[in-house]
Amino acid sequence: LWKYTMTGCLFALCASVALAGPPPLLAARAPSVVMGGMEQKLTPLASGNRVSLQLSGPTASLEPLAQSCVGMARSAGLTGIVYSLERLARLEIVAEGGREHLDALVDHAAAAADVECKVEWQAPVGGYDEAFPLVTLRPQMSAVLGVHGDKRTLDYY
């Protein structure tokens, strides 16, 4: 009896999809990319230039370097963000703006003692401001997310 009931349910489901058609597509791409890093390669959404610096070394060298890079970027009018991965003894600086100011930032970071600097030029995405915040990422972090939108769209996700 169970075998025939399941077959009947499957037949009814297939028949209803065939008659009604597929459900409307609710997924959509976000209008802009707000954040990216070393993985971001070809998402040109803004004008200008963008560089991502991945800095590795002793924490004692990275902390003052982060502060000096942020000060330099702010005074040059660059936009961006600094990620500090303390557990990995690594910083990632993402900056956007004029090429000459970005080159100066790269030279400043690369000249730091005891620090390895990996440079990645990328397509700019925009979305950063002049505050150039320092975000410290830790292994055990938590966040409270607020999701707003149409109920049908939220139910889809």
C-alpha positions as CSV (number, residue, x, y, z in Angstrom):
1,L,0.0,0.0,0.0
2,W,2.8,2.4,0.9
3,K,4.5,1.9,-2.5
4,Y,1.3,3.0,-4.4
5,T,0.7,6.0,-2.1
6,M,4.2,7.3,-2.7
7,T,3.8,6.8,-6.4
8,G,0.5,8.6,-6.4
9,C,2.0,11.6,-4.5
10,L,4.9,11.8,-6.9
11,F,2.5,11.7,-9.9
12,A,0.3,14.4,-8.3
13,L,3.4,16.6,-7.7
14,C,4.7,16.2,-11.2
15,A,1.2,16.9,-12.7
16,S,0.8,20.1,-10.7
17,V,4.2,21.4,-11.8
18,A,3.4,20.6,-15.4
19,L,0.0,22.4,-15.2
20,A,1.1,25.4,-13.1
21,G,4.6,25.8,-14.6
22,P,7.8,26.3,-12.6
23,P,7.8,28.6,-9.6
24,P,8.9,32.1,-10.2
25,L,12.6,32.7,-9.8
26,L,13.2,34.9,-6.7
27,A,17.0,34.8,-6.5
28,A,18.8,38.0,-7.6
29,R,22.4,39.2,-7.4
30,A,23.2,41.9,-4.9
31,P,23.4,45.3,-6.5
32,S,27.0,45.9,-5.3
33,V,29.9,44.2,-3.7
34,V,30.7,45.8,-0.4
35,M,33.7,43.8,0.7
36,G,36.4,41.7,-0.9
37,G,39.9,40.7,-0.3
38,M,42.7,38.6,-1.8
39,E,40.1,36.4,-3.4
40,Q,38.3,39.2,-5.2
41,K,39.7,39.5,-8.8
42,L,37.5,40.8,-11.5
43,T,34.5,42.7,-10.2
44,P,34.8,46.2,-11.6
45,L,32.1,48.2,-10.0
46,A,33.9,51.5,-9.3
47,S,36.5,53.7,-11.0
48,G,40.1,54.1,-9.8
49,N,42.5,51.5,-8.5
50,R,42.5,48.9,-5.8
51,V,45.2,47.0,-4.0
52,S,45.1,44.3,-1.4
53,L,48.2,43.8,0.8
54,Q,48.7,40.6,2.7
55,L,51.2,41.2,5.5
56,S,52.7,38.4,7.6
57,G,55.1,38.7,10.5
58,P,55.5,39.1,14.2
59,T,52.5,40.8,15.9
60,A,54.9,43.3,17.5
61,S,55.7,44.5,13.9
62,L,52.2,44.2,12.5
63,E,50.3,46.3,15.0
64,P,52.4,49.6,14.5
65,L,52.5,48.9,10.7
66,A,48.7,48.7,10.6
67,Q,48.4,52.0,12.5
68,S,50.9,53.8,10.3
69,C,49.3,52.4,7.1
70,V,45.8,53.6,8.2
71,G,47.2,57.1,9.0
72,M,49.0,57.3,5.7
73,A,45.8,56.1,3.8
74,R,43.6,58.6,5.6
75,S,45.9,61.5,4.9
76,A,46.1,60.5,1.2
77,G,42.3,60.3,0.9
78,L,42.2,56.6,0.2
79,T,39.3,54.4,1.2
80,G,39.5,50.9,2.5
81,I,39.7,48.5,5.4
82,V,42.3,46.6,7.5
83,Y,41.7,43.1,8.6
84,S,43.8,41.8,11.5
85,L,44.1,38.0,11.8
86,E,45.9,37.8,15.1
87,R,46.0,34.0,15.4
88,L,47.7,33.8,12.0
89,A,50.0,36.8,12.6
90,R,48.7,38.4,9.4
91,L,47.1,41.7,8.2
92,E,45.2,42.3,5.1
93,I,44.9,45.9,3.9
94,V,42.4,46.6,1.1
95,A,42.7,50.2,-0.3
96,E,41.2,52.1,-3.2
97,G,42.0,55.4,-4.7
98,G,44.6,57.1,-6.9
99,R,47.5,54.9,-8.2
100,E,50.3,57.2,-6.9
101,H,48.9,57.1,-3.3
102,L,48.4,53.3,-3.5
103,D,51.9,52.9,-4.8
104,A,53.2,54.9,-1.8
105,L,51.1,52.7,0.6
106,V,52.6,49.6,-1.0
107,D,56.1,50.9,-0.7
108,H,55.6,51.9,2.9
109,A,54.2,48.4,3.9
110,A,56.9,46.5,1.9
111,A,59.7,48.5,3.6
112,A,58.6,47.3,7.1
113,A,61.2,45.2,8.9
114,D,60.4,41.6,9.6
115,V,57.2,41.7,7.5
116,E,56.5,39.7,4.4
117,C,54.3,41.7,1.9
118,K,52.2,40.1,-0.8
119,V,50.6,42.6,-3.2
120,E,47.6,41.9,-5.4
121,W,46.2,44.6,-7.7
122,Q,42.5,44.2,-8.3
123,A,39.5,45.8,-10.0
124,P,37.9,48.4,-7.7
125,V,34.5,47.7,-6.1
126,G,33.8,50.9,-4.1
127,G,31.7,50.7,-0.9
128,Y,34.5,51.8,1.5
129,D,34.7,55.1,3.2
130,E,37.6,57.3,4.5
131,A,37.3,55.9,8.1
132,F,39.6,53.0,7.1
133,P,38.5,50.8,10.0
134,L,40.7,48.1,11.6
135,V,38.7,44.9,12.0
136,T,40.2,42.2,14.2
137,L,39.1,38.7,13.3
138,R,39.3,36.1,16.0
139,P,38.7,32.3,15.9
140,Q,35.7,32.5,18.2
141,M,33.5,35.4,17.0
142,S,29.8,35.9,17.0
143,A,27.4,38.2,15.3
144,V,23.8,39.2,15.3
145,L,22.4,39.5,11.8
146,G,19.2,41.4,11.0
147,V,17.6,40.3,7.8
148,H,14.9,42.5,6.2
149,G,12.9,42.0,3.0
150,D,9.8,40.7,1.5
151,K,8.5,37.6,3.3
152,R,8.3,35.5,0.1
153,T,12.0,36.4,-0.7
154,L,13.2,35.6,2.8
155,D,11.3,32.3,2.8
156,Y,13.1,31.4,-0.4
157,Y,16.5,31.7,1.3
